[in-house]
Amino acid sequence: MSLDLSKVAAQMDGMAASLRAGSEERRQHLLKALATAVDDSIDIEQLKSRITKSKTSWLVAGLVEGFGIHYPAPTPPPEFSVIATDGSQIDVDRHHSARCYLINIGSVTLNYNSKPNATLESSPRLYSEDEDLVMKPPSGIGREQPVEGTLLGIKRDVEECRRLVDMAAELPPQTPVLALVDGSLIKWGLGGKDCPEFVVEALLDNGFIKCLDDIKKLNGNRIVAIASYISYPRSTDVINALRIALCPNDTADCESYCNTITSGNRKCDAVSGVQDRDLFYNLLAEGERSALFISQSSVVEKHYKGHVIHFFYLKAGEEIARIEIPEWVAKDEKLLNLTHSLVLDQCRRGQGYPVALSEAHEQAVVTGIDRRNFQQLLEVSLLEEGIQPTISAKSRSKQTRWL
């Protein structure tokens, strides 16, 4: 039976009415955030110290400079290359007897020079060996972790970055290069307490961070910056830093000072409900980027070593995007300006979204038809080897019409 939208319509009307009722309050909170961001009386160095000492339940951005600082776009170099990767996957299907998964990496190289050209590729790889399917503790003691779901997504991220390293190394050393990935550079899924240390070491320390190390080393004889692009970000890290600025206590300690105050009545609630993109949509002009900020995510602080994630916001057309870069890009003015100018250039060429990422996605995408064809090919391969493929009763039931 299909979804009965008539039963949902009234609920949607109620949701819309609720949003409309809160719009004026959100507007007032945004105005307060804007006023605080451009308040010259705020001592930024003192605020940095207060942020460091704060004890909150929300993630607060570290400050590099003031909130209201903004930078116009630098001019792109006369010749440059943009490389990008994206990935899709077919996860392990527990309803089939053959355990395997597939990762498809789409890659794009766009060369902008006297002879512009593009290279578009997809690289599918099937994983079916025991060491691919399960991550085991080196000591042999402890619970094994199946590579599926969130872990498979992170493994795909690592493979995307590894492909970027190879692509950057193949380009002429005299050409400045921007390497782009979609989404965050922060591997949030590896930051939880339930994630075993051996998994973090394999996928992050010896995986993703190793890739960042390799890209950084390429700058010994060439110019290579890496950045991630987050479209329509929902982050509130910077707004939360404004909340620290509004806190009347010397140390922003929510548990000690505000645990008896009803939410909405705290001083910092004057900017609640505002997202970073709302703030910078009003602070930035077209093509401008914000000041730099630092992610204080626990997984970054513990594992990212010389690649501490910095970020800025960019106004590209009607969208505010969050651009994440490692520390060594943020602290190198040449690489920072290259990132700003080329990300903006890509957005303008791609109708608001980086064209290299759009093309990489097109190379990587695995459609519903692709998934069905993959399963059929898998079954044929098994039969040719004399193996009868089996599926669960639940899966068989879903494929059969009963009424």
KAUR-V458508 format. One record per residue. N is the residue number from 0. SS is DSSP state (H for helix, E for strand, - for the rest). PHI is phi as a letter, one per 40 degrees, with the letter a starting at -180 (999 if undefined). PSI is psi in radians with two decimals (NA if undefined). Layout:
BEGIN
<<N & SS & PHI & PSI> <N & SS & PHI & PSI>>
END
This chain:
BEGIN
<<0 & - & 999 & 2.38> <1 & - & c & 2.93> <2 & - & c & 2.28> <3 & - & c & 1.62> <4 & - & c & -0.40> <5 & H & c & -0.50> <6 & H & c & -0.24> <7 & H & c & -0.42> <8 & H & d & -0.80> <9 & H & c & -0.65> <10 & H & c & -0.68> <11 & H & c & -0.69> <12 & H & c & -0.73> <13 & H & c & -0.68> <14 & H & c & -0.78> <15 & H & c & -0.70> <16 & H & c & -0.67> <17 & H & c & -0.72> <18 & H & c & -0.71> <19 & H & c & -0.67> <20 & H & c & -0.54> <21 & - & c & 0.04> <22 & H & c & -0.67> <23 & H & c & -0.69> <24 & H & c & -0.74> <25 & H & c & -0.65> <26 & H & c & -0.73> <27 & H & c & -0.68> <28 & H & c & -0.66> <29 & H & c & -0.75> <30 & H & c & -0.68> <31 & H & c & -0.70> <32 & H & c & -0.74> <33 & H & c & -0.75> <34 & H & c & -0.68> <35 & H & c & -0.68> <36 & H & c & -0.55> <37 & - & b & 0.23> <38 & - & c & 1.88> <39 & - & c & -0.24> <40 & - & c & -0.21> <41 & - & c & 2.18> <42 & - & c & 1.83> <43 & H & c & -0.72> <44 & H & c & -0.70> <45 & H & c & -0.68> <46 & H & c & -0.65> <47 & H & d & -0.77> <48 & H & c & -0.72> <49 & H & c & -0.67> <50 & H & c & -0.73> <51 & H & c & -0.65> <52 & H & c & -0.13> <53 & - & c & 2.64> <54 & E & b & 1.68> <55 & - & b & 2.91> <56 & - & c & 0.01> <57 & - & b & 2.68> <58 & - & c & 2.22> <59 & - & b & 2.31> <60 & - & c & 2.42> <61 & E & c & 2.57> <62 & E & c & 2.47> <63 & - & b & -0.70> <64 & - & a & -2.86> <65 & - & c & 2.98> <66 & - & c & -0.71> <67 & - & c & 0.03> <68 & - & c & 2.43> <69 & E & a & 2.65> <70 & E & b & 2.31> <71 & - & c & 2.77> <72 & - & c & 2.26> <73 & - & c & 2.83> <74 & - & c & 2.30> <75 & - & c & 2.67> <76 & - & c & 2.78> <77 & - & c & -0.56> <78 & - & b & 2.42> <79 & E & a & 2.94> <80 & E & b & 2.55> <81 & E & b & 2.22> <82 & E & b & 2.57> <83 & E & a & 2.61> <84 & E & b & 2.68> <85 & E & a & 2.81> <86 & E & a & 2.70> <87 & E & b & 2.92> <88 & E & a & 2.70> <89 & E & b & 1.96> <90 & - & c & 2.90> <91 & - & c & 2.29> <92 & - & b & 1.87> <93 & - & c & -0.16> <94 & - & c & -0.03> <95 & E & b & 2.60> <96 & - & c & -0.56> <97 & - & c & 1.97> <98 & - & c & 2.10> <99 & - & a & 2.90> <100 & E & a & 2.87> <101 & E & b & 2.41> <102 & E & b & 2.22> <103 & E & b & 2.02> <104 & E & b & 2.10> <105 & E & c & 2.34> <106 & E & b & 2.53> <107 & E & b & 2.32> <108 & E & b & 2.11> <109 & E & b & 2.02> <110 & E & b & 2.12> <111 & E & b & 1.75> <112 & - & a & -2.78> <113 & - & c & -0.39> <114 & - & b & 1.27> <115 & - & c & 2.48> <116 & E & a & 2.92> <117 & E & b & 2.52> <118 & E & b & 2.14> <119 & E & b & 2.26> <120 & E & a & 2.73> <121 & E & b & 2.47> <122 & E & b & 1.60> <123 & E & c & 2.48> <124 & E & b & 2.29> <125 & E & c & 2.35> <126 & E & b & 2.13> <127 & - & a & -0.11> <128 & - & c & 2.74> <129 & H & d & -0.72> <130 & H & c & -0.35> <131 & H & c & -0.56> <132 & H & c & -0.48> <133 & E & b & 2.36> <134 & E & c & 2.21> <135 & - & b & 2.52> <136 & - & c & 2.35> <137 & - & d & -0.59> <138 & - & c & -0.24> <139 & - & g & -0.07> <140 & - & b & 2.20> <141 & - & h & 3.00> <142 & - & c & 2.32> <143 & - & c & 2.63> <144 & E & b & 1.99> <145 & E & c & 2.41> <146 & - & c & 1.57> <147 & - & a & 2.91> <148 & - & g & -2.20> <149 & H & c & -0.75> <150 & H & c & -0.66> <151 & H & c & -0.67> <152 & H & c & -0.69> <153 & H & c & -0.67> <154 & H & d & -0.69> <155 & H & c & -0.71> <156 & H & d & -0.73> <157 & H & c & -0.75> <158 & H & c & -0.62> <159 & H & c & -0.78> <160 & H & c & -0.66> <161 & H & c & -0.68> <162 & H & c & -0.66> <163 & H & c & -0.72> <164 & H & d & -0.84> <165 & H & c & -0.73> <166 & H & c & -0.75> <167 & H & c & -0.68> <168 & H & c & -0.41> <169 & H & c & -0.26> <170 & - & c & 2.71> <171 & - & d & 2.32> <172 & - & c & -0.35> <173 & - & c & -0.12> <174 & - & c & 2.12> <175 & E & c & 2.45> <176 & E & b & 2.36> <177 & E & b & 2.16> <178 & E & b & 2.19> <179 & E & b & 2.45> <180 & E & b & 2.73> <181 & E & c & 2.45> <182 & - & g & -2.96> <183 & - & c & 2.59> <184 & - & c & -0.17> <185 & - & c & 2.11> <186 & - & c & 1.39> <187 & H & d & -0.60> <188 & H & c & -0.25> <189 & H & b & 0.13> <190 & - & c & -0.11> <191 & - & c & 2.76> <192 & - & c & -0.42> <193 & - & c & -0.11> <194 & - & c & 2.03> <195 & - & c & 2.59> <196 & H & c & -0.60> <197 & H & c & -0.51> <198 & H & c & -0.77> <199 & H & c & -0.74> <200 & H & c & -0.74> <201 & H & c & -0.83> <202 & H & c & -0.53> <203 & H & b & -1.14> <204 & H & d & -0.85> <205 & H & c & 0.04> <206 & H & b & -1.55> <207 & H & c & -0.79> <208 & H & c & -0.64> <209 & H & c & -0.68> <210 & H & c & -0.75> <211 & H & c & -0.67> <212 & H & d & -0.81> <213 & H & c & -0.69> <214 & H & c & -0.70> <215 & H & c & -0.71> <216 & H & c & -0.49> <217 & H & c & -0.38> <218 & H & c & 0.03> <219 & H & c & -0.55> <220 & - & b & 0.27> <221 & - & a & 3.13> <222 & - & b & 1.92> <223 & E & b & 2.13> <224 & E & b & 2.57> <225 & E & b & 2.47> <226 & E & a & 2.72> <227 & E & b & 2.61> <228 & E & b & 2.13> <229 & E & b & 1.94> <230 & - & c & 2.42> <231 & - & f & 1.01> <232 & - & c & 2.60> <233 & - & b & 0.25> <234 & - & c & 2.65> <235 & - & b & 0.34> <236 & H & d & -0.78> <237 & H & c & -0.73> <238 & H & d & -0.67> <239 & H & c & -0.52> <240 & H & c & -0.62> <241 & H & c & -0.57> <242 & H & c & -0.66> <243 & H & c & -0.71> <244 & H & c & -0.56> <245 & H & c & -0.24> <246 & - & c & 2.26> <247 & - & c & -0.18> <248 & - & c & 2.61> <249 & - & d & -0.71> <250 & - & b & 2.21> <251 & - & c & 1.62> <252 & E & b & 1.68> <253 & H & c & -0.72> <254 & H & c & -0.69> <255 & H & c & -0.68> <256 & H & b & -0.42> <257 & - & b & 0.15> <258 & - & c & -0.29> <259 & - & b & -0.01> <260 & - & c & 2.26> <261 & - & c & 2.38> <262 & - & d & 2.29> <263 & - & h & -0.29> <264 & - & b & -0.01> <265 & - & c & 2.69> <266 & H & d & -0.70> <267 & H & c & -0.26> <268 & H & c & -0.09> <269 & H & c & -0.27> <270 & H & b & 0.20> <271 & - & c & 2.64> <272 & - & g & -0.15> <273 & - & c & 2.43> <274 & - & b & 2.76> <275 & H & d & -0.69> <276 & H & c & -0.58> <277 & H & c & -0.73> <278 & H & c & -0.89> <279 & H & c & -0.31> <280 & H & c & -0.56> <281 & H & c & -0.36> <282 & H & c & -0.46> <283 & - & b & 2.55> <284 & - & c & 2.90> <285 & - & d & 2.24> <286 & - & g & -0.21> <287 & - & c & 2.69> <288 & E & b & 2.77> <289 & E & c & -3.11> <290 & - & c & 2.93> <291 & - & c & 2.55> <292 & E & b & 2.87> <293 & E & b & 2.30> <294 & - & c & 2.30> <295 & - & b & 0.50> <296 & - & d & 2.46> <297 & H & c & -0.63> <298 & H & c & -0.58> <299 & H & c & -0.85> <300 & H & c & -0.57> <301 & H & c & -0.58> <302 & H & b & -0.27> <303 & - & c & -0.06> <304 & H & f & -2.04> <305 & H & c & 0.20> <306 & H & b & 0.49> <307 & - & d & 2.26> <308 & E & c & 2.13> <309 & E & b & 2.82> <310 & E & a & 2.75> <311 & E & a & 2.88> <312 & E & b & 2.48> <313 & E & b & 2.30> <314 & E & c & 1.83> <315 & E & b & 1.72> <316 & - & g & -2.25> <317 & - & c & -0.04> <318 & E & b & 2.52> <319 & E & b & 2.08> <320 & E & b & 2.61> <321 & E & c & 2.16> <322 & E & b & 2.10> <323 & E & b & 2.41> <324 & E & a & 2.64> <325 & E & c & 2.85> <326 & H & d & -0.71> <327 & H & c & -0.42> <328 & H & c & -0.73> <329 & H & c & -0.60> <330 & - & c & -0.04> <331 & - & b & 1.87> <332 & H & d & -0.65> <333 & H & c & -0.78> <334 & H & c & -0.64> <335 & H & c & -0.80> <336 & H & c & -0.64> <337 & H & c & -0.77> <338 & H & c & -0.86> <339 & H & d & -0.89> <340 & H & c & -0.70> <341 & H & c & -0.58> <342 & H & c & -0.78> <343 & H & c & -0.76> <344 & H & d & -0.73> <345 & H & c & -0.69> <346 & H & c & -0.71> <347 & H & c & -0.58> <348 & H & c & -0.43> <349 & - & b & 0.44> <350 & - & f & 0.77> <351 & - & h & -0.19> <352 & - & b & 2.44> <353 & - & d & 2.16> <354 & H & c & -0.59> <355 & H & c & -0.69> <356 & H & c & -0.65> <357 & H & d & -0.79> <358 & H & c & -0.64> <359 & H & c & -0.69> <360 & H & c & -0.73> <361 & H & c & -0.60> <362 & H & c & -0.51> <363 & H & c & -0.46> <364 & - & d & 2.40> <365 & - & b & 1.98> <366 & - & c & 2.99> <367 & H & c & -0.67> <368 & H & c & -0.71> <369 & H & d & -0.71> <370 & H & c & -0.73> <371 & H & c & -0.73> <372 & H & c & -0.63> <373 & H & c & -0.80> <374 & H & c & -0.69> <375 & H & c & -0.75> <376 & H & c & -0.68> <377 & H & c & -0.78> <378 & H & c & -0.71> <379 & H & c & -0.75> <380 & H & c & -0.69> <381 & H & c & -0.76> <382 & H & c & -0.67> <383 & H & c & -0.43> <384 & - & c & 0.15> <385 & - & g & 0.33> <386 & - & b & 2.17> <387 & - & c & 1.97> <388 & - & c & 2.44> <389 & - & b & 2.61> <390 & E & b & 2.81> <391 & - & c & 2.79> <392 & H & c & -0.61> <393 & H & c & -0.79> <394 & H & c & -0.72> <395 & H & c & -0.66> <396 & H & c & -0.69> <397 & H & c & -0.42> <398 & - & c & 0.00> <399 & - & b & 2.29> <400 & - & c & 2.20> <401 & - & b & -0.51> <402 & - & b & NA>>
END
